[in-house]
Amino acid sequence: MRVGVVGVGHGKFGRRSDATVQELAFEAYREVLDDVNNLDRNDIDAVIVGSSPEYHKQRSLPGMITEYLGLNDKPTWLTEAACASSSAALRSAYMAIKSGLHDTVLVLGVQKMTELTTAEIQGLMGRVGDVQWESIFGITFPAYYAMYANKHMETYGTTSEQLAKTAVKSHHYAAKNPYALFQKEITLEKALASDYVAYPLRVYDCCANADGACALIVTSDELAKKYNDTPVWLEGLGCASAPISVLRRPDMTSIPSAVAAAKQAYAMAGVGPDDIKVTDVHDCFTIAEIIALEDIGFVEKGGGGKFEEDGQAYIGGKHPVNVDGGLKAKGHPVGATGASQTVEIVKQLREECGERQVDGADIGMTHNVGGIGQYCFVHIYKRS
Amino acid sequence: MRVGVVGVGHGKFGRRSDATVQELAFEAYREVLDDVNNLDRNDIDAVIVGSSPEYHKQRSLPGMITEYLGLNDKPTWLTEAACASSSAALRSAYMAIKSGLHDTVLVLGVQKMTELTTAEIQGLMGRVGDVQWESIFGITFPAYYAMYANKHMETYGTTSEQLAKTAVKSHHYAAKNPYALFQKEITLEKALASDYVAYPLRVYDCCANADGACALIVTSDELAKKYNDTPVWLEGLGCASAPISVLRRPDMTSIPSAVAAAKQAYAMAGVGPDDIKVTDVHDCFTIAEIIALEDIGFVEKGGGGKFEEDGQAYIGGKHPVNVDGGLKAKGHPVGATGASQTVEIVKQLREECGERQVDGADIGMTHNVGGIGQYCFVHIYKRS
């Protein structure tokens, strides 16, 4: 049995003080219903919600959302893996269908972050690191990724200009993505002149917190054609973990969970890096995109910065990456991000991306890191 | 392919200020390793953690726990469904194995609650209800279940004595369970003399918050015999949702998600209520046990109070229920409770429960409600 994504829905990412978390979910659900043919609510057998619950006042999101969407008494639960929570939901949907327990699953990635202050968010984010030995000393997310950046610069000569060029690319594509938070281009000079957040990472090296939701309809090959003429198949799934503690990381220039997850996904899909035509990687910071390129084998270790500098991650380059704007410029509502990556790759494989379309995109990949590297989920998708 | 539980581990439930959340997980992990034969860490293909993350300072529990248990780089993620979080993990483990994605999965249910004050816990618990329209007015968990109790009493004549007798039974069995929080018997008089928490529920009608962890090793029939001579098979799985809002509940004398989940589980396992020899139900309050008996079809609607009064839920009665002490007297570390129920039923089906053993227990059931009824997971287990 093959498992495929037959419907995708993407809500607007941004500061969404106009909507509660269940209303954000509804926005994505409405989009996915518009996207898929002949789908009745009775065709949905389960609702798997990917989210990080700690950001929300409303607990029991799957309960609140299934009620709000009129989907009781469908089975529902939540998956969490920090910033990879909805990739865990997609993996669970794959398992549910392949196991025969469910035929068709609605995956919802949803997050409302901006009800909290930036300080509260940074405090929460720091607590995905080791609370006992690290976050207690005040380390937050930018500081963790600054360690990666400093070590990568020291070891491989990666430069601030290479980081900034990565940001310029993200904004270039986000300007063409109606769902993105920052729909505007930036210049290299502007990026390099922005303030430091955590040396060497500047404002434009960091993704922005956001609110938003995405929805996916996942089903078996037996049913797929009923719902969509061009289903996109989930053919490779990788998932791995790595130590949270910096102390226990052998190397701060790589995310070992990503290396392991990519290896699994390639093996399962029977493809290699050269077969991947379009990719979304987890660029919570520009350095994270550079490291991702190396971890998934698009470039040799240490070559990520040069790859960006040479424009190889643009459409037309060797590996178009994050041509939806990435977390960096699209915004990063943590629980929605994995599903958002899937929406983009599915649309690319369906050739529905307009001026952002990658020609000949028949195989795509998503790389979704959780926390500071303690999880990574890699998915490989095929058009046929 | 059949999927079975081949190893169970149960940590001590209680106020565990001696242990961090990862240390609680280790305690259960050590127990499960002692329980299963020939299991090497390399045999574990994934770690699924069931927990409600909002109670913990340490976020990213699956990351912290896999690191602490030395299980990197195994795939790992968290499932959440309020008090049914580790039943969602067991369901996910079933799907993972049956789908062929993994051979053997470690399920960990873990929760540390007592770092928070009772007021903080009650505030958090209230937020699994509708935050916008209900919890904002101060309603907490006992108040929700008091509504069930009042309506059940009004409709069916259920009495305070019947509630108290349910508590007496729970304490009777918890006194024989070395993992339980309250290992002491209580009298009917003591229960009936205890203070009201939310009328008509008294102190002894309410379960206690606790810290604790449980672990399960789940695998396929192909591998099961390698690890255990008496695997217990997971043969029926039910899961359903119901509206969170009291406003949208058609009836406050029943939990419709439980009725639906039980129906699914019976159908899948090919058995009916009369076939179930031993059961753990979700008795967060005594009234919840009485309603559960009706929802899963052990007694006709409205007959739950009389069933308890007549002692039919004791060993030797028509349906022995919660002979481990239940949430009521064993304690209720929310993320660990579903897995704890599974540990009990697996041990009963293996005939390892000593003076609490139910004779001829070849088919068992767990009924695990999440929140105030927005989820229910029902599992049916068979010895052969």
Interface residues (C-beta under 8 A of the other chain):
Chain A: T20 A46 V47 S52 P53 E54 K57 Q58 R59 S60 P62 G63 M64 T66 E67 L71 N72 D73 K74 P75 T76 W77 L78 T79 E80 A81 A82 A84 S85 A88 R91 S92 Y94 M95 A96 I97 K98 S99 G100 L101 L124 R127 V128 G129 D130 V131 Q132 L237 C239 A240 S241 A242 P243 I244 S245 R248 P256 S257 A260 A261 G370 G371 Q374 Y375
Chain B: T20 A46 V47 S52 P53 E54 K57 Q58 R59 S60 P62 G63 M64 T66 E67 L71 N72 D73 K74 P75 T76 W77 L78 T79 E80 A81 A82 A84 S85 A88 R91 S92 Y94 M95 A96 I97 K98 S99 G100 L101 L124 R127 V128 G129 D130 V131 Q132 L237 C239 A240 S241 A242 P243 I244 S245 R248 P256 S257 A260 A261 G370 G371 Q374 Y375
